[in-house]
Amino acid sequence: MKTTPNYIAAPDRYTKMEYRRSGRSGLKLPAVSLGLWHNFGSVDRYENYHAIALAAFDAGVTHFDLANNYGPVPGSAETNFGRIMRESLHPYRDELIISTKAGYTMWDGPYGDWGSRKYLLASLDASLRRMGLDYVDIFYSHRPDLETPLEETMGALSDAVRQGKALYAAISNYNDEQTRAAVEILRRNGTPCLIHQAKYSMFVRRPEEGLLDTLEREGVGLIAFSPLAQGLLTDRYLHGVPADSRAAREVFLHRSDLTPELLAKISRLNAIAVGRKQTLAEMALAWLLKDCRVTSVLIGASSVGQLHDNLKALAAPDFTTGELEAIEAVLK
């Protein structure tokens, strides 16, 4: 079996990370989790993402977040993560939280999308085969399906848990009303909702419009995806549009999104971060983690260096009242 001692060799691994309880469950997640949405697909270099995964684990990042369609090509992130498991992480399976999802288009025909029982359970079986796992720790409904009864979608999650193919059920991209209904059905089924994965950042604050309060009341955790707003909450765009950036490549972000008003906000936020002796990315992550209702923030990384830079958010000083007021003044 291949190992990489430079990374898997840290007896103090768990002293480097803060772990937060997910809602009222018995499970704790690292404050920073690693998402495999990008940089782990068939178009990416194995040696690079293998090193990222091991460096993350060595830093105490125990949660690896996937979905059936992550790549590109769809499915390749799970296949590649399965290789990492076989070659390096398999001995540490009981120290890992591995999640996957189903809900977006995965294969052709009427059964490869949305929230039917047929799709969700078939997708989970395929995910387990790709990763070479007997079970995942968390299985998500990746998005709500307005044409499928919610009882059917939540029932499929519950059965995945009962069958031992997942340990916990979860949801993602559900609005406040949908979340309340889903949580109630899962509770009746005896498989409480562990966590809700929602887009949340300084620039996308919809979870504050009721969802966070609902999750706190119902005892469900929240994990924030896109916490850096597709790279906007970094220093990438402080001096123009880099040729290799998402905005330049028109991937999930467009040049037209970078309005003078937005760039001015980014610059002002960066000045606050500099005053805190942080990068903008570090401050943006710390700003989310200041709320105890946020169980974890989900970061991506294209290099070990970028991973370590983002993890510095864990050492952030507490925000002063003045700093929080200054941030709010920018975000209005």
C-alpha positions in Angstrom: 0.0 0.0 0.0 1.3 3.5 -0.9 1.6 6.0 1.8 2.9 9.5 2.0 4.7 9.9 5.4 5.2 13.6 4.9 1.5 14.1 5.4 0.1 11.1 7.3 2.5 11.3 10.2 1.2 13.9 12.6 0.4 12.8 16.2 -0.9 16.3 16.9 -3.2 16.3 13.9 -6.3 16.9 15.9 -4.8 19.7 18.0 -4.6 21.8 14.8 -8.4 21.9 14.2 -11.5 23.0 15.9 -14.4 20.5 15.9 -18.0 21.6 16.2 -21.0 19.6 17.0 -23.5 19.4 14.2 -26.8 20.7 15.7 -27.9 18.4 18.5 -26.4 15.3 17.0 -23.5 13.3 18.4 -21.3 14.1 15.5 -18.6 16.8 15.4 -17.2 18.1 12.1 -14.0 20.1 11.5 -14.6 23.8 11.4 -13.1 23.7 7.9 -14.0 20.8 5.6 -12.6 20.0 2.1 -14.9 20.0 -0.9 -14.0 18.1 -4.0 -16.3 19.9 -6.4 -13.3 21.2 -8.4 -9.6 20.1 -8.7 -10.3 16.4 -8.1 -11.7 15.4 -11.5 -10.5 13.5 -14.5 -9.0 16.7 -16.0 -6.9 17.3 -13.0 -3.5 15.9 -12.0 -3.6 13.0 -9.5 -0.3 13.9 -7.7 -1.6 17.3 -6.9 -5.0 16.4 -5.5 -3.6 13.4 -3.7 -1.2 15.7 -1.9 -4.0 18.2 -1.1 -6.2 15.4 0.4 -3.4 14.1 2.6 -2.2 17.6 3.7 -5.8 18.3 4.7 -6.1 15.2 6.8 -2.7 15.9 8.3 -4.1 19.4 9.4 -7.1 17.8 11.0 -9.6 18.1 8.2 -11.5 14.9 8.7 -14.5 15.7 6.5 -14.3 15.2 2.7 -17.4 16.4 0.8 -18.3 14.9 -2.6 -21.3 14.5 -4.8 -22.1 12.0 -7.6 -21.7 14.6 -10.4 -18.4 16.2 -9.2 -15.6 16.2 -11.7 -15.4 16.9 -14.5 -16.4 14.4 -15.9 -19.3 13.6 -13.5 -18.3 10.8 -11.2 -14.6 11.2 -11.6 -14.1 13.0 -8.3 -15.5 10.0 -6.5 -13.4 7.6 -8.5 -10.3 9.6 -7.8 -11.1 9.9 -4.1 -11.6 6.1 -4.1 -8.0 5.8 -5.4 -6.8 8.1 -2.6 -8.6 5.9 -0.1 -7.1 2.7 -1.4 -3.5 4.1 -1.7 -3.3 6.2 1.5 -6.4 6.9 3.6 -7.9 3.4 4.0 -6.3 2.7 7.4 -7.9 5.9 8.7 -11.5 5.2 7.5 -12.8 5.4 11.1 -11.2 8.8 11.5 -13.0 10.2 8.4 -16.3 11.7 7.5 -17.1 11.2 3.9 -20.2 12.7 2.3 -21.9 12.4 -1.1 -25.0 13.7 -2.7 -27.5 13.0 -5.4 -30.0 15.4 -7.0 -28.4 17.0 -10.1 -28.2 15.3 -13.5 -25.9 12.3 -13.4 -27.0 10.0 -16.3 -29.4 10.2 -19.3 -33.0 9.2 -19.2 -35.8 9.9 -16.7 -34.1 8.3 -13.7 -30.8 10.1 -13.5 -31.9 13.4 -11.9 -33.9 15.1 -9.2 -35.3 13.4 -6.1 -37.0 10.1 -6.8 -36.3 7.0 -4.7 -35.2 5.3 -7.9 -32.5 7.9 -8.6 -31.3 8.5 -5.1 -30.7 4.9 -4.1 -29.3 3.9 -7.5 -26.9 6.9 -7.3 -25.8 6.1 -3.8 -25.0 2.5 -4.9 -22.9 3.8 -7.8 -21.1 6.3 -5.6 -20.1 3.6 -3.2 -18.8 1.5 -6.1 -16.7 4.4 -7.4 -15.2 5.1 -4.0 -14.8 1.5 -3.0 -16.7 2.1 0.2 -19.2 0.1 2.2 -20.9 3.2 3.4 -20.7 7.0 3.4 -21.1 9.0 6.6 -23.5 11.5 5.2 -25.9 11.2 2.3 -27.6 14.3 1.0 -30.5 15.2 -1.2 -28.6 17.7 -3.2 -31.6 19.8 -4.2 -35.4 19.8 -3.7 -37.6 18.3 -6.4 -41.0 20.0 -6.6 -42.4 17.2 -8.8 -41.6 14.4 -6.4 -43.4 14.1 -3.0 -41.0 15.2 -0.3 -42.0 12.0 1.7 -40.5 9.9 -1.1 -37.2 11.8 -1.2 -36.8 11.9 2.5 -37.9 8.2 2.7 -35.1 7.3 0.3 -32.6 9.0 2.6 -34.0 7.3 5.6 -33.8 3.9 3.9 -30.2 4.5 2.9 -29.5 4.9 6.6 -31.5 1.9 7.6 -29.7 -0.2 5.0 -26.3 0.8 6.4 -25.2 2.6 3.2 -25.1 5.9 5.1 -24.8 6.9 8.7 -26.6 10.2 8.5 -29.2 11.9 6.3 -28.8 15.5 5.1 -30.2 18.1 2.7 -28.7 20.9 0.5 -30.1 23.9 -1.3 -33.5 23.7 0.4 -35.2 27.0 1.4 -36.5 27.6 4.9 -40.0 26.3 4.3 -38.7 23.2 2.5 -36.2 22.6 5.3 -38.8 22.7 8.0 -40.9 20.1 6.1 -37.9 17.8 5.3 -36.7 17.9 8.9 -40.1 16.9 10.2 -40.4 14.0 7.8 -36.9 12.7 8.7 -37.6 13.0 12.4 -40.9 11.0 12.0 -38.9 8.4 10.0 -36.4 8.0 12.9 -33.5 9.4 10.9 -33.1 13.0 12.0 -31.5 15.5 9.6 -27.9 15.9 10.5 -27.0 19.0 8.5 -28.0 21.4 5.8 -25.5 22.5 3.2 -26.3 26.0 2.0 -24.5 28.7 -0.1 -23.4 31.3 2.5 -20.8 34.0 2.4 -20.4 37.7 3.1 -22.0 38.3 -0.4 -24.7 35.7 -0.2 -26.6 36.0 3.1 -29.9 34.3 2.4 -29.4 31.7 5.3 -29.8 34.7 7.7 -33.4 35.2 6.4 -34.9 32.5 8.5 -32.9 29.3 7.7 -30.3 29.7 10.4 -33.0 30.3 13.0 -34.9 27.2 11.8 -31.8 25.0 11.9 -30.9 26.2 15.4 -34.5 25.5 16.6 -34.6 22.1 15.0 -31.1 21.1 16.2 -29.6 20.8 12.6 -26.1 21.9 11.7 -25.2 24.2 8.8 -22.2 23.8 6.5 -21.5 26.8 4.2 -20.5 26.2 0.6 -19.0 28.8 -1.6 -17.8 30.7 1.5 -15.4 32.8 -0.6 -18.1 33.7 -3.2 -16.4 31.9 -6.1 -13.1 33.7 -5.3 -14.5 37.2 -5.0 -13.7 37.2 -1.3 -10.0 36.8 -2.0 -7.2 39.0 -3.3 -7.7 37.6 -6.8 -9.5 40.6 -8.2 -7.9 43.5 -6.3 -5.8 44.5 -9.2 -7.7 43.4 -12.3 -8.9 40.1 -13.7 -6.1 37.4 -13.8 -5.9 35.4 -17.0 -6.4 32.1 -15.1 -9.3 33.3 -12.9 -12.9 32.1 -13.1 -14.0 35.5 -14.3 -11.5 35.4 -17.1 -12.6 31.9 -18.1 -16.3 32.7 -17.6 -16.6 29.7 -15.3 -19.3 30.3 -12.6 -18.3 33.9 -12.7 -18.4 36.5 -15.4 -16.4 39.6 -16.1 -19.7 41.5 -16.1 -20.2 40.5 -12.5 -17.2 42.5 -11.5 -18.9 45.9 -11.4 -17.1 49.0 -10.0 -19.4 48.9 -7.0 -18.5 45.2 -6.2 -14.8 45.8 -6.7 -15.0 48.8 -4.4 -16.6 46.6 -1.7 -13.9 43.9 -2.1 -11.2 46.6 -1.7 -12.8 48.0 1.4 -13.2 44.5 2.9 -9.6 43.8 2.1 -8.5 46.9 4.0 -10.4 45.7 7.1 -8.7 42.3 6.7 -5.3 43.9 6.5 -6.1 45.8 9.7 -6.7 42.5 11.3 -3.4 41.1 9.9 -5.3 38.7 7.7 -5.9 38.0 4.1 -9.4 38.7 2.8 -10.1 35.0 2.4 -9.0 34.3 6.0 -11.3 37.0 7.2 -14.3 35.9 5.1 -14.0 32.3 6.5 -13.6 33.6 10.1 -16.6 35.9 9.6 -18.8 32.8 8.9 -17.3 30.8 11.8 -18.0 33.5 14.3 -21.6 32.2 14.3 -21.8 29.1 16.5 -24.8 27.9 14.3 -22.3 27.3 11.4 -20.9 23.9 12.0 -18.3 24.0 9.2 -17.2 26.0 6.1 -16.5 24.1 2.9 -13.4 25.2 1.1 -11.9 24.1 -2.2 -8.1 24.0 -2.9 -6.1 23.9 -6.0 -2.8 23.4 -4.2 -1.4 22.5 -0.8 -0.3 26.1 -0.3 -3.8 27.4 -0.9 -5.2 24.8 1.5 -2.8 25.9 4.2 -3.6 29.6 3.5 -7.3 29.1 4.1 -6.7 27.0 7.2 -5.1 30.1 8.8 -8.6 31.4 9.3 -8.7 29.1 12.3 -6.2 31.3 14.1 -8.2 34.5 13.5 -8.6 36.9 16.4 -12.1 37.6 17.6 -13.9 40.3 15.7 -14.2 43.6 17.6 -17.6 45.4 17.6 -16.0 48.1 15.5 -14.7 45.6 12.9 -18.2 44.0 12.6 -19.8 47.3 12.2 -17.3 48.3 9.5 -18.0 45.0 7.6 -21.7 45.6 7.8 -21.3 49.1 6.5 -19.5 47.7 3.4 -22.0 44.9 2.9 -25.2 47.1 3.0 
